[in-house]
Amino acid sequence: MSVDKPKDAAKKKTTTTSKPDKKVPKPSTRRKKTTTSTKQLDDLKKRNSELEDKLLRLRAEYENYRRRKSSEVLKLMEYEGENILRAILPILDDLDRLQANFSTTAEKSEKVMQTGITMITNKFQKIIAEYGVEAFDSIGKILDANLHDAMMVMQNADKELNEILQEHEKGYKYKDRVLRHAKVIVNKK
């Protein structure tokens, strides 16, 4: 009998020291999760591929746009004066007509010349005004180095120091910039 007790004790030890059984998930459940994960992965790969393709197309489209705009800007710069030249051509036509109608009689010639020159001057002033060019007055004003170039000095006691007495060439502004300084004669006391 004493032999039986240790066997029972050994049985008790194994039963008491044994760990509880882990629950093993069913094989079908594992397959669903794997199938779902695989499907999600495939969807993400497909979406990634679509986005990469879209990115490449956008890059190519942007490059084409950039090249096209660069080309357009170069063409605009190359022909930037075309509009003003077209506007000036009628003045050349008027000069040709004036020359063709120039007569040999002094009185008639003088009148034709005066009318022609007035017409051409008015037309030219109108054209440059349309482009934002305007003449500025200088006579009677005080010399301003930003607007005037003093060509000579004269003395006139009735005028102020550095007052502009005469103008050799008119000065012009283009929008807010000086296009050409006026060439003037200035009073010196």
Summary of the structure (lengths in Angstrom):
residues: 189
radius of gyration: 48.2
end to end distance: 150.1
largest distance: 165.3
contacts: 404
relative contact order: 0.07
helix: 58%
strand: 17%
